[in-house]
């Protein structure tokens, strides 16, 4: 009886092992950032987002941003800002909107250099807040700074997805 139980235990434990090999996905090192596409009616949005993308990716030691793509080594990142909307969320005692939530939606496409079909396509949506106290130029500067903060969050998420191969999870694979 003891031999039977030992043999049964050996068979059960032996069947749990895997014989296949697992290779860890290669981390992308070389990136090429295409200029940001502004699909909204707001002027200058592409300039703000391009500046922030450069700041985020050039300061990230995990990536080498190429000025020219290198064949078979570079991933091309193409970001399109699809929409920007401001929703009032805070009012003063006279029912005048004084705080806004700024929501930005962007589409990210990742290509292998030299290919037309994207490896990954995913959507990123982030929001930030700003208030409307002060002069018109103060309010516009607060709005621009809010856009920069939101853009920074978007590009940090893009970097995380690229580095940790999160692009494979929950995105459209084309």
Beta strands, then each sheet from edge to edge (+ up, - down):
strand 1: 30-33
strand 2: 37-38
strand 3: 64-65
strand 4: 74-91
strand 5: 97-112
strand 6: 120-131
strand 7: 172-173
sheet 1: 2+ 4+ 1+ 3+
sheet 2: 2+ 4+ 5- 6+ 7-
end
